[in-house]
């Protein structure tokens, strides 16, 4: 299902999306109770979150990029409109790079989580500019660890998404797509599928080298 959905919606970049799904699947047992999705957009990961959640609340800003059809609460990720100790899990996917002060998000996530609550974030490391001008940062695993620990979290894991071949292939696909008239982009879909399958295979072969990657998924805990 994830492969098919990603190929149909974003054929030029389904592999990056699939890696984020793969990383989330590996830690999905940490999702539970009352879940807050910060910057939820259209809730693209709801099919993985809802089976584990007692309640699933999506928050996004007033001028949400993907509209507000799936948004439950309108608010600011850096000033969450919830009382202390309100949630068991906070998730946020491809959001913190768009926040002027990401440390404030981490502090707020810590505040609204109950003791033992989990924070899951996914964010880009090597990726092109997007959603400009609100595109402020790229995060290394060391930067993510620093921000989360500064807010009070204990780090459980930080996992890369893909490797060199994923980055190289996806950036090539974006270049091709950008320089192809919109009405003709469909002709590249078979090529996009094949080159990303090859990239996935190559990154599995060179699995020990992950200093080049598309992004990181972090799991942290509030003790």
C-alpha positions as CSV (number, residue, x, y, z in Angstrom):
1,X,0.0,0.0,0.0
2,X,2.6,2.6,0.9
3,X,4.6,2.0,-2.3
4,X,1.5,2.2,-4.5
5,X,0.2,5.4,-2.7
6,X,3.5,7.2,-2.9
7,X,4.1,6.2,-6.6
8,X,0.7,7.6,-7.6
9,X,0.9,10.8,-5.6
10,X,4.6,11.7,-6.0
11,X,6.3,9.3,-8.5
12,X,9.5,11.4,-8.6
13,X,10.0,11.0,-4.8
14,X,8.2,8.0,-3.5
15,X,11.4,6.4,-2.1
16,X,12.0,9.1,0.4
17,X,8.4,8.9,1.6
18,X,8.8,5.1,1.8
19,X,11.9,5.4,4.0
20,X,10.0,7.6,6.4
21,X,7.2,5.0,6.5
22,X,9.7,2.2,7.0
23,X,11.3,4.0,9.9
24,X,8.0,4.8,11.5
25,X,6.8,1.2,11.2
26,X,10.0,0.1,13.1
27,X,9.0,2.3,16.1
28,X,5.3,2.2,15.8
29,X,4.9,0.3,19.1
30,X,5.9,3.5,20.9
31,X,2.8,5.3,19.6
32,X,-0.2,5.0,22.0
33,X,-2.8,6.7,24.1
34,X,-3.7,10.3,23.2
35,X,-1.6,11.3,20.2
36,X,-0.9,14.8,18.9
37,X,0.3,15.3,15.3
38,X,2.0,18.7,15.0
39,X,1.9,20.1,11.5
40,X,-0.4,17.3,10.5
41,X,-1.3,18.6,7.0
42,X,-3.5,15.9,5.4
43,X,-2.4,13.3,8.0
44,X,-0.5,11.2,5.5
45,X,0.7,8.8,8.2
46,X,-2.7,8.4,9.9
47,X,-3.0,4.8,8.6
48,X,-0.1,3.9,10.8
49,X,-1.0,6.1,13.8
50,X,-4.7,5.6,14.3
51,X,-4.5,1.8,15.0
52,X,-2.3,2.5,18.0
53,X,-4.0,5.6,19.3
54,X,-6.9,6.0,21.7
55,X,-7.4,9.6,20.4
56,X,-5.6,11.2,17.4
57,X,-5.5,15.0,17.2
58,X,-4.0,16.9,14.3
59,X,-2.7,20.5,14.7
60,X,-1.7,22.8,11.9
61,X,-1.3,26.6,11.4
62,X,-3.9,28.9,10.0
63,X,-2.3,29.1,6.6
64,X,-1.5,25.3,6.4
65,X,0.2,24.4,3.1
66,X,-2.1,21.5,2.4
67,X,-5.4,23.1,3.6
68,X,-7.3,22.4,6.8
69,X,-9.6,19.5,5.8
70,X,-7.8,17.1,8.2
71,X,-6.9,19.6,10.9
72,X,-8.6,19.2,14.2
73,X,-7.0,22.2,16.0
74,X,-5.5,25.4,14.5
75,X,-2.5,26.6,16.4
76,X,1.2,27.3,16.5
77,X,3.8,24.5,16.8
78,X,6.0,26.8,19.0
79,X,3.1,27.7,21.4
80,X,0.9,24.6,21.6
81,X,-2.6,25.4,22.7
82,X,-2.9,22.5,25.2
83,X,-2.4,22.1,29.0
84,X,0.6,20.5,30.5
85,X,0.7,16.7,30.5
86,X,-2.1,16.4,27.9
87,X,-0.7,13.7,25.6
88,X,1.0,10.3,25.6
89,X,2.6,10.7,22.2
90,X,3.6,13.7,20.1
91,X,4.6,13.1,16.4
92,X,5.7,15.6,13.8
93,X,6.8,14.8,10.3
94,X,8.7,17.2,8.0
95,X,7.7,20.2,10.0
96,X,10.6,21.4,12.3
97,X,12.6,22.7,9.3
98,X,9.8,25.2,8.7
99,X,9.8,26.6,12.3
100,X,11.8,29.8,13.0
101,X,12.6,28.6,16.5
102,X,12.5,24.8,16.5
103,X,13.8,24.6,20.1
104,X,10.5,26.1,21.2
105,X,8.6,23.2,19.6
106,X,10.8,20.7,21.5
107,X,10.1,22.5,24.8
108,X,6.4,22.6,24.0
109,X,6.3,18.9,23.1
110,X,8.0,18.1,26.4
111,X,5.5,20.3,28.3
112,X,2.4,18.7,26.9
113,X,3.7,15.1,27.2
114,X,3.0,13.0,30.2
115,X,5.8,11.3,32.1
116,X,7.0,8.4,29.9
117,X,5.5,10.0,26.8
118,X,7.2,9.6,23.5
119,X,8.2,12.2,20.8
120,X,8.7,11.1,17.2
121,X,10.0,13.5,14.6
122,X,11.0,13.1,11.0
123,X,13.0,15.9,9.3
124,X,15.2,16.4,6.2
125,X,18.9,16.5,6.2
126,X,19.8,16.7,2.5
127,X,16.8,18.0,0.5
128,X,16.0,20.9,-1.7
129,X,14.3,24.1,-0.8
130,X,10.6,23.8,-0.5
131,X,7.6,25.7,0.9
132,X,9.5,28.9,0.6
133,X,10.1,31.3,2.2
134,X,9.3,29.2,5.3
135,X,12.2,26.8,4.9
136,X,14.8,27.6,7.6
137,X,16.8,24.6,8.6
138,X,18.3,21.1,7.8
139,X,19.1,18.8,10.7
140,X,22.0,16.4,11.4
141,X,21.5,13.7,14.0
142,X,23.7,15.7,16.3
143,X,21.6,18.8,15.9
144,X,18.4,16.8,16.6
145,X,19.9,15.2,19.7
146,X,21.1,18.6,21.0
147,X,17.7,20.2,20.6
148,X,15.7,17.3,22.1
149,X,18.1,16.9,25.1
150,X,18.1,20.7,25.7
151,X,14.3,20.5,26.0
152,X,14.7,17.6,28.5
153,X,14.2,14.5,26.4
154,X,16.1,11.2,26.5
155,X,17.0,10.0,23.0
156,X,16.1,6.4,22.2
157,X,17.0,6.3,18.5
158,X,17.8,8.4,15.4
159,X,17.5,6.5,12.1
160,X,18.6,7.7,8.7
161,X,16.3,7.7,5.6
162,X,18.1,6.2,2.7
163,X,21.7,7.0,1.7
164,X,23.8,8.5,-1.0
165,X,21.9,6.8,-3.9
166,X,18.5,7.9,-2.6
167,X,19.7,11.5,-2.4
168,X,21.4,11.4,-5.9
169,X,18.4,9.8,-7.5
170,X,15.7,11.9,-6.0
171,X,17.5,15.1,-6.7
172,X,17.9,14.0,-10.3
173,X,14.2,13.3,-10.5
174,X,13.3,16.7,-9.1
175,X,15.6,18.3,-11.7
176,X,14.0,16.3,-14.6
177,X,10.5,17.1,-13.3
178,X,11.3,20.9,-13.0
179,X,12.6,21.1,-16.5
180,X,9.7,19.1,-18.1
181,X,6.4,20.8,-19.0
182,X,3.6,19.8,-16.6
183,X,1.5,18.1,-19.2
184,X,4.5,15.8,-20.2
185,X,5.7,14.8,-16.7
186,X,3.8,11.5,-16.8
187,X,6.2,10.2,-19.4
188,X,8.9,10.0,-16.8
189,X,6.9,7.9,-14.3
190,X,8.4,4.5,-15.4
191,X,11.9,6.0,-15.3
192,X,11.2,7.5,-11.8
193,X,10.0,4.1,-10.5
194,X,13.0,2.1,-11.9
195,X,15.7,4.5,-10.8
196,X,14.3,4.7,-7.2
197,X,14.1,0.9,-7.0
198,X,17.8,0.7,-8.1
199,X,18.7,3.4,-5.5
200,X,17.0,1.4,-2.8
201,X,18.9,-1.7,-3.7
202,X,22.2,0.2,-3.8
203,X,21.6,1.8,-0.4
204,X,20.8,-1.6,1.0
205,X,24.2,-2.9,-0.3
206,X,26.0,0.1,1.1
207,X,24.0,0.1,4.3
208,X,27.0,0.8,6.6
209,X,27.5,4.2,5.1
210,X,24.8,6.6,6.1
211,X,26.5,10.0,6.5
212,X,24.7,10.9,3.3
213,X,20.9,10.5,3.7
214,X,17.6,12.2,2.9
215,X,16.7,12.8,6.6
216,X,16.3,11.3,10.0
217,X,13.6,9.9,12.2
218,X,14.1,10.4,15.9
219,X,12.4,8.7,18.9
220,X,12.7,10.4,22.2
221,X,11.2,10.0,25.7
222,X,10.1,12.2,28.5
223,X,11.0,10.4,31.7
